[in-house]
Amino acid sequence: MAYFPETAFHALSGMSERALAYGDEPLSHRMLIIYEAAGMAGEYQSYLLRSLLSEGRIRYETVEKTSDGMRPRLIEREGPTGVILTTTAVKLHPENETRLLSIPVADTRDQTRLVLLALAADTGEPVDLSPWRALQTWLDHAERRVTIPYAATLAGLVPPVAVRLRRDFGAVLNLIRAHAVLQQASRDHDEDGRIVATIEDYAVVRDLVADLVSEGVEATVSETIRQTVAAVATLTTGDGTSASITQIAKHLQLDKGAASRRVASAREAGYLVNLEDKRGKPARLVIGAELPDDLDILPQPDRLADALRGEGVSIPRNNTSTVQHSKDSASTSHNGVDEPSSVATTPVQQSTPTATGFPHPDRENEECCSVAVLSEGVQTPSPPQVVSTTNHDPLACVECGAQLYVSKPGGRCRTCRERIAS
């Protein structure tokens, strides 16, 4: 979390049963980080967390002893709030699971070797994180409204195989919006100034979470579970034979702990059965339910593009005329979506990030909500640059003079609109 300012998150090792209700730390538009899920294992803690995630707030009414006797008190804590938990458990509270995306950690020897090499390569030299923190501060003042013109078409392509998809699909749309906000320097804006999400935003999100969504609704099985079930099938070729966790670990070249977690996941899903009913005895594992065929919940980007063409809908693309590319020619394809072979570039104006944001290009010591472009795939990006994201020159906010992108003069930037509204 060193890449983010402290205002972006609230990190805890654990909390008491009603700390989410009584705490004073602001939670609105922040990530709540619990370093170990065991630090909030209480049933009521889980309930308050679900309410915070689903409703975007907590409204907790209690009674307190006062000089006038017992009196009611309504406690409200505003969100929206995101949550990051880590755990070695196979599953969390089932109601919490439906509100989260579970990201597994690779347990193979190859991954362990990569971790060891990364630790060995650490020189201990300090890294300048100020550009990253400045980016997060700038996002507080940048445009965050996003429209997804293909949302309805995408919804029609998602097979409605599980009730959980009602929540997961909303999470996917939010991830598309988040990616569009981060990439807004190369996105068009509509008449209301909202960022227009492109298919590329969906393609990036799909690459990140397609398997997680499919596994969450049990439309597919992870590769680790398939490997574990296949190992048991190989080890139990004879009649009446079974496999132990030690045998599975040796077969898969894993340590016993990693093999045990894989077996627990496979048993939880019903794909393996333990014939041993006595505690303390080695497991006797055999094949259980048949593994299902994989089903793509989130369609491929090309399929989404074809569906939009069939509906006669214009396909939103990256505004490549405003982004500097290292390659001036040659046709490219991003995540399965073809891009034009030629890319026009426009000059950009340098803007240096400050501790609190990005300065106005024409006024000393004055901040604005100018759009910045960051290099993708670079660990330490160059300072953000102000660019135009439309086919016309940027206009100025009538209040502060900041550059913004609207269809007609006389508009205000988002920061000024919110200040006036409040």
MITINU-262873 format. One record per residue (C-alpha): residue number from 1; x, y, z. Coordinates in steps of 0.02 Angstrom, whole numbers, plus 32768, in hexadecimal, padded with zeros to 4 digits. Layout:
BEGIN
NUM; X; Y; Z;
...
***
This chain:
BEGIN
1; 8000; 8000; 8000;
2; 8098; 8072; 7FFC;
3; 8064; 80AA; 7F4E;
4; 7FC7; 80FB; 7F95;
5; 7FB1; 8190; 800A;
6; 7F72; 8165; 80B7;
7; 7ECD; 81BB; 8090;
8; 7EA8; 8131; 8012;
9; 7E9D; 80A2; 808E;
10; 7E83; 8071; 8144;
11; 7EED; 7FDB; 8177;
12; 7ECD; 7F70; 8211;
13; 7F0F; 7ECD; 8258;
14; 7E66; 7EA8; 82A4;
15; 7DCE; 7EF8; 82F4;
16; 7D50; 7EDA; 837F;
17; 7CA1; 7E9A; 835E;
18; 7C51; 7F47; 8346;
19; 7CE8; 7FAF; 8315;
20; 7CA1; 7FCE; 8267;
21; 7C0A; 8020; 82B7;
22; 7C63; 8086; 833F;
23; 7D06; 80B6; 82E8;
24; 7D2E; 816C; 82C1;
25; 7DA2; 8150; 822B;
26; 7D4F; 818A; 8187;
27; 7D27; 80F9; 8112;
28; 7CDA; 8157; 807F;
29; 7D36; 8138; 7FDB;
30; 7DC0; 80D5; 8032;
31; 7DFD; 8022; 8037;
32; 7DEB; 7FC7; 80DD;
33; 7E7E; 7F4F; 80ED;
34; 7E7A; 7EBF; 8169;
35; 7F23; 7E68; 8165;
36; 7EDA; 7DC2; 819F;
37; 7E24; 7D90; 8188;
38; 7E30; 7D3C; 8232;
39; 7E39; 7DEC; 827B;
40; 7D7F; 7E02; 8259;
41; 7D3A; 7D52; 8265;
42; 7CA4; 7D7F; 82D1;
43; 7BF6; 7D64; 828C;
44; 7BBE; 7E16; 82B2;
45; 7C5E; 7E5E; 8268;
46; 7C38; 7DFF; 81C8;
47; 7B88; 7E45; 81C7;
48; 7BC2; 7EF9; 81DA;
49; 7C43; 7EDF; 8150;
50; 7BBC; 7E9B; 80DB;
51; 7B4E; 7F31; 80FF;
52; 7BDD; 7FA8; 80DB;
53; 7C03; 7F53; 8035;
54; 7B4F; 7F3D; 7FFB;
55; 7AFC; 7FDB; 803B;
56; 7B91; 804F; 8032;
57; 7B78; 8083; 80E7;
58; 7B5A; 8043; 8197;
59; 7AC2; 807E; 81FB;
60; 7ACF; 8036; 82AA;
61; 7A53; 8065; 8332;
62; 7A7A; 8044; 83E8;
63; 7A48; 8086; 8494;
64; 7AB9; 80E4; 8509;
65; 7AAE; 810F; 85C0;
66; 7A9F; 81CA; 85DB;
67; 7A72; 823E; 866B;
68; 79BF; 8234; 862A;
69; 79BF; 8177; 8628;
70; 79D2; 8102; 8595;
71; 79C9; 815D; 84EF;
72; 79D4; 811E; 843C;
73; 7A68; 814F; 83CF;
74; 7A75; 8137; 8312;
75; 7B26; 8120; 82D1;
76; 7B44; 8138; 8217;
77; 7BE6; 8113; 81BC;
78; 7BE8; 8143; 8105;
79; 7C39; 80E2; 8077;
80; 7C4E; 80AB; 7FF3;
81; 7CDE; 8042; 8031;
82; 7D46; 7FB9; 7FE2;
83; 7D90; 7F29; 8047;
84; 7E32; 7EC7; 8035;
85; 7E49; 7E29; 809D;
86; 7ECF; 7DA3; 809D;
87; 7EB8; 7CF3; 80DD;
88; 7EFA; 7C42; 80CE;
89; 7E4A; 7BFD; 80E6;
90; 7DF5; 7BA5; 8056;
91; 7D56; 7C0A; 806C;
92; 7D1B; 7CA3; 80CB;
93; 7C6A; 7CC0; 810B;
94; 7BFB; 7C88; 807A;
95; 7B97; 7D2B; 807B;
96; 7C38; 7D90; 8076;
97; 7C7C; 7D27; 7FE8;
98; 7BEF; 7D60; 7F76;
99; 7C25; 7E15; 7F90;
100; 7CDE; 7DF6; 7F70;
101; 7D4E; 7DB8; 7EE5;
102; 7DC5; 7D34; 7F29;
103; 7E73; 7D39; 7EDA;
104; 7ED7; 7C99; 7EF6;
105; 7F93; 7C9B; 7F0D;
106; 7FFB; 7C24; 7EA4;
107; 8046; 7B99; 7F11;
108; 80BA; 7B47; 7E93;
109; 8175; 7B30; 7EA1;
110; 818F; 7BA1; 7E0A;
111; 8133; 7C2E; 7E61;
112; 8197; 7C14; 7F00;
113; 8237; 7C1F; 7E9A;
114; 81FD; 7CC4; 7E4E;
115; 81D8; 7D09; 7EFB;
116; 8286; 7CD7; 7F38;
117; 82D7; 7D2A; 7EA1;
118; 8272; 7DC8; 7EBD;
119; 82AA; 7DCE; 7F73;
120; 835F; 7DB3; 7F3E;
121; 8353; 7E40; 7EBE;
122; 831A; 7EBF; 7F40;
123; 83AA; 7F3B; 7F51;
124; 835A; 7F9A; 7FDF;
125; 8366; 803D; 7F7C;
126; 82D4; 80B2; 7F9F;
127; 8253; 80C6; 7F16;
128; 8207; 816F; 7EEE;
129; 814D; 8150; 7F09;
130; 8118; 8207; 7F00;
131; 80D7; 81FC; 7E4B;
132; 8065; 816C; 7E7B;
133; 8023; 81C3; 7F15;
134; 800B; 8263; 7EB2;
135; 7FA5; 8201; 7E33;
136; 7F30; 81C4; 7EBC;
137; 7F1E; 8275; 7EFE;
138; 7EFC; 82B5; 7E4E;
139; 7E73; 8233; 7E38;
140; 7E17; 8287; 7EC9;
141; 7E03; 831F; 7E59;
142; 7DF5; 82CA; 7DAF;
143; 7D57; 8294; 7D57;
144; 7D10; 81F3; 7D9F;
145; 7C69; 81E6; 7D47;
146; 7C6D; 815B; 7CC5;
147; 7BEF; 811F; 7C46;
148; 7BFB; 806F; 7BFE;
149; 7B9D; 8076; 7B58;
150; 7BA7; 7FB9; 7B3F;
151; 7B6C; 7F86; 7BEE;
152; 7AC1; 7F47; 7BB4;
153; 7B0D; 7EE3; 7B25;
154; 7B8C; 7E97; 7B9B;
155; 7B03; 7E68; 7C15;
156; 7AA6; 7E0E; 7B89;
157; 7B41; 7DA4; 7B64;
158; 7B5B; 7D69; 7C17;
159; 7B02; 7CC2; 7C37;
160; 7A90; 7CD6; 7CD0;
161; 7AC8; 7C33; 7D20;
162; 7AD2; 7C6B; 7DD6;
163; 7A7E; 7CE8; 7E49;
164; 7B2A; 7D23; 7E84;
165; 7B44; 7D72; 7DD8;
166; 7ACC; 7DFB; 7E0C;
167; 7B58; 7E3B; 7E7D;
168; 7BEE; 7E04; 7E17;
169; 7BB4; 7E59; 7D78;
170; 7BA3; 7EFD; 7DD8;
171; 7C55; 7EE5; 7E16;
172; 7C92; 7ECA; 7D63;
173; 7C3E; 7F6B; 7D2B;
174; 7C90; 7FC9; 7DBB;
175; 7D3A; 7F84; 7D8A;
176; 7D1D; 7FC0; 7CD7;
177; 7CF3; 806C; 7D1A;
178; 7D8F; 806C; 7D88;
179; 7DFF; 803F; 7CF5;
180; 7DB1; 80C6; 7C89;
181; 7DD0; 8146; 7D12;
182; 7E88; 8115; 7D1A;
183; 7E96; 811E; 7C5C;
184; 7E2A; 81B8; 7C43;
185; 7EB5; 8215; 7BE9;
186; 7E96; 81A3; 7B53;
187; 7DD9; 819A; 7B63;
188; 7D53; 8207; 7B13;
189; 7CD5; 8266; 7B7D;
190; 7C1B; 8273; 7B59;
191; 7BB3; 8312; 7B56;
192; 7BA4; 8310; 7C13;
193; 7C60; 8300; 7C2B;
194; 7C5A; 8249; 7C5E;
195; 7CE6; 81D4; 7C2C;
196; 7CB2; 815A; 7BA3;
197; 7CF0; 80AA; 7BCB;
198; 7D34; 8049; 7B37;
199; 7D38; 7F8F; 7B0F;
200; 7DF0; 7F94; 7B3E;
201; 7DBC; 7FBE; 7BF1;
202; 7D4E; 7F23; 7BF2;
203; 7DD8; 7EB9; 7BA3;
204; 7E55; 7EE6; 7C2C;
205; 7DD6; 7EC3; 7CB6;
206; 7DA4; 7E1E; 7C66;
207; 7E5A; 7DE5; 7C62;
208; 7E65; 7E08; 7D1C;
209; 7DC3; 7DBE; 7D5F;
210; 7D72; 7D4B; 7CDD;
211; 7DAE; 7CAC; 7D33;
212; 7D83; 7CF1; 7DE0;
213; 7CD1; 7D17; 7DAC;
214; 7CBA; 7C6E; 7D5A;
215; 7D00; 7C12; 7DF1;
216; 7C98; 7C7B; 7E67;
217; 7BF5; 7C42; 7E16;
218; 7C3C; 7B91; 7E02;
219; 7C2F; 7B9A; 7D45;
220; 7CE2; 7B60; 7D37;
221; 7D69; 7B10; 7DA2;
222; 7E14; 7B5A; 7DC3;
223; 7EAC; 7B0A; 7D76;
224; 7EF2; 7ADE; 7E22;
225; 7E57; 7A79; 7E4F;
226; 7E5A; 7A22; 7DA5;
227; 7F10; 79F2; 7DC2;
228; 7EE9; 79B2; 7E71;
229; 7E55; 7948; 7E37;
230; 7EBE; 7905; 7DA6;
231; 7F47; 78D4; 7E21;
232; 7ECA; 7872; 7E8B;
233; 7E87; 781D; 7DEE;
234; 7F38; 77E8; 7DC0;
235; 7F60; 77AA; 7E6F;
236; 7EBE; 7745; 7E81;
237; 7EBF; 76DE; 7DE3;
238; 7E9D; 7639; 7E3C;
239; 7DFA; 7600; 7E8B;
240; 7DE7; 7637; 7F3E;
241; 7E82; 76A3; 7F3D;
242; 7E8A; 7753; 7F84;
243; 7F0A; 77DF; 7F8D;
244; 7F54; 7839; 8022;
245; 7F84; 78F0; 802A;
246; 803B; 78BE; 8035;
247; 802C; 785C; 7F92;
248; 7FD3; 78EC; 7F3D;
249; 8058; 7968; 7F76;
250; 80E2; 78F9; 7F32;
251; 8086; 78DF; 7E8D;
252; 8069; 799A; 7E73;
253; 8114; 79CC; 7EB8;
254; 80C7; 7A37; 7F3F;
255; 80E4; 7A48; 7FF8;
256; 8066; 79EF; 8065;
257; 8013; 7A8F; 809F;
258; 7FF0; 7ACA; 7FED;
259; 7FAE; 7A1F; 7FBD;
260; 7F3E; 7A1E; 8057;
261; 7EF0; 7AC5; 8027;
262; 7ED1; 7A88; 7F75;
263; 7E7F; 79EA; 7FB6;
264; 7E13; 7A50; 802E;
265; 7DD6; 7ABB; 7F9C;
266; 7DB0; 7A22; 7F32;
267; 7D53; 79CF; 7FC2;
268; 7CF1; 7A6F; 7FE4;
269; 7CB5; 7A6C; 7F2F;
270; 7C8F; 79B1; 7F35;
271; 7D10; 797B; 7EB5;
272; 7D70; 7912; 7F34;
273; 7D2C; 78A4; 7FC1;
274; 7D8A; 786E; 805D;
275; 7D5E; 77BB; 808B;
276; 7DB7; 77C9; 8133;
277; 7D39; 77F6; 81BA;
278; 7DAE; 77ED; 8250;
279; 7E03; 788D; 8288;
280; 7EC0; 788B; 828B;
281; 7ECC; 7803; 8208;
282; 7F19; 7825; 815C;
283; 7E9A; 7856; 80D9;
284; 7E5E; 77D2; 805E;
285; 7E2C; 7839; 7FC8;
286; 7DCA; 77FE; 7F31;
287; 7D75; 7854; 7EA0;
288; 7CCD; 78A6; 7EC6;
289; 7C5D; 790B; 7E52;
290; 7C8B; 791B; 7D9B;
291; 7CE8; 79B8; 7D6A;
292; 7C7C; 7A2D; 7D00;
293; 7CAD; 7A70; 7C57;
294; 7CEB; 7B23; 7C5B;
295; 7C69; 7BA7; 7C36;
296; 7C9D; 7C58; 7C0A;
297; 7C32; 7CCF; 7C71;
298; 7C82; 7D6C; 7C2C;
299; 7C85; 7D6C; 7B6D;
300; 7D22; 7D8A; 7B07;
301; 7D3B; 7E41; 7AD2;
302; 7D2A; 7E11; 7A1A;
303; 7C81; 7DC2; 7A3D;
304; 7C47; 7E60; 7A94;
305; 7C84; 7EC9; 7A01;
306; 7C28; 7E58; 7985;
307; 7B88; 7E67; 79EC;
308; 7B96; 7F25; 79E9;
309; 7BAF; 7F24; 792D;
310; 7B16; 7EB5; 791B;
311; 7AB0; 7F34; 797D;
312; 7AF2; 7FC2; 7913;
313; 7B46; 8011; 79AA;
314; 7BE6; 8075; 7997;
315; 7C76; 801E; 79EE;
316; 7CCD; 8091; 7A6B;
317; 7D89; 8094; 7A50;
318; 7E1F; 80E0; 7AA4;
319; 7E3C; 8193; 7A6D;
320; 7EE6; 8169; 7A23;
321; 7EFE; 8218; 79DC;
322; 7F27; 8257; 7A8A;
323; 7FA2; 81D3; 7AC4;
324; 805B; 81CC; 7A9D;
325; 8093; 8124; 7A58;
326; 8143; 80E2; 7A42;
327; 810F; 808D; 799F;
328; 80CB; 8102; 791A;
329; 808D; 807B; 78A5;
330; 8063; 7FC3; 7898;
331; 7FB7; 7F81; 78BF;
332; 7F9E; 7F4F; 7974;
333; 7F1F; 7EE7; 79D0;
334; 7EF6; 7F02; 7A88;
335; 7EA4; 7E73; 7AE2;
336; 7E58; 7E2F; 7A43;
337; 7E14; 7ED6; 7A03;
338; 7E66; 7F18; 7965;
339; 7EAB; 7FCA; 7966;
340; 7ECD; 803D; 78D1;
341; 7F78; 802E; 7880;
342; 7FA3; 80E7; 788C;
343; 7FA3; 8150; 7929;
344; 7FA5; 820E; 7929;
345; 7FF7; 8267; 79BA;
346; 7FE0; 8313; 7A04;
347; 805F; 8377; 7A67;
348; 804C; 836E; 7B23;
349; 8074; 83E8; 7BAC;
350; 80DE; 83B0; 7C3D;
351; 8090; 83B6; 7CEA;
352; 80EE; 838A; 7D89;
353; 808D; 8334; 7E15;
354; 808B; 8386; 7EBF;
355; 8068; 8341; 7F6B;
356; 7FB1; 836D; 7F5B;
357; 7F8C; 8361; 7EA2;
358; 7FBD; 83A6; 7DF8;
359; 7FDB; 8460; 7DDF;
360; 7F7A; 84CA; 7D67;
361; 7FE6; 84DB; 7CC8;
362; 7FD4; 8599; 7CC4;
363; 7FD3; 85CB; 7D7B;
364; 805B; 85B2; 7DFC;
365; 802D; 8551; 7E9A;
366; 7F7A; 8535; 7E60;
367; 7F32; 8487; 7E48;
368; 7EB7; 844E; 7DC5;
369; 7E62; 83B3; 7D84;
370; 7EC4; 83A8; 7CE2;
371; 7EC8; 82FC; 7C93;
372; 7F6C; 829D; 7CA6;
373; 7FAE; 820B; 7C40;
374; 801A; 8185; 7C91;
375; 8088; 8106; 7C3B;
376; 8041; 8057; 7C44;
377; 80AD; 7FC3; 7C77;
378; 8135; 8030; 7CC5;
379; 8160; 8019; 7D7D;
380; 818F; 80D0; 7D97;
381; 812D; 8139; 7D1A;
382; 8164; 81DF; 7CD5;
383; 810D; 8279; 7D1C;
384; 805A; 8285; 7CDC;
385; 803A; 82F2; 7C44;
386; 7FA7; 8360; 7C18;
387; 7F54; 832C; 7B76;
388; 7EB4; 834D; 7B18;
389; 7E3B; 82BA; 7B16;
390; 7DC4; 82FE; 7A94;
391; 7DD1; 833C; 79E3;
392; 7DC8; 83F1; 7A1D;
393; 7E36; 8457; 7A90;
394; 7E15; 8449; 7B4B;
395; 7DA7; 84D2; 7B93;
396; 7DBF; 8529; 7C3A;
397; 7D57; 8518; 7CD7;
398; 7CFB; 85BE; 7CF0;
399; 7D21; 85B5; 7DAB;
400; 7DD8; 8585; 7DBC;
401; 7E18; 8585; 7D0A;
402; 7E46; 84CD; 7D0E;
403; 7E49; 846F; 7C6A;
404; 7DB3; 83FF; 7C4E;
405; 7D5C; 83AC; 7BBE;
406; 7CAA; 83E0; 7B9A;
407; 7C45; 83F9; 7AFC;
408; 7C2A; 84B3; 7B15;
409; 7C7A; 8546; 7B72;
410; 7C3F; 857E; 7C1D;
411; 7C53; 84D8; 7C78;
412; 7C9D; 84B3; 7D23;
413; 7D17; 842B; 7D56;
414; 7CDB; 83A1; 7DC9;
415; 7D34; 83EA; 7E61;
416; 7CDD; 8491; 7E4C;
417; 7C34; 8440; 7E2A;
418; 7C40; 83DD; 7ECD;
419; 7C7B; 8476; 7F2F;
420; 7BE8; 84DE; 7EEF;
421; 7B6D; 8451; 7F10;
422; 7BA8; 8441; 7FC4;
***
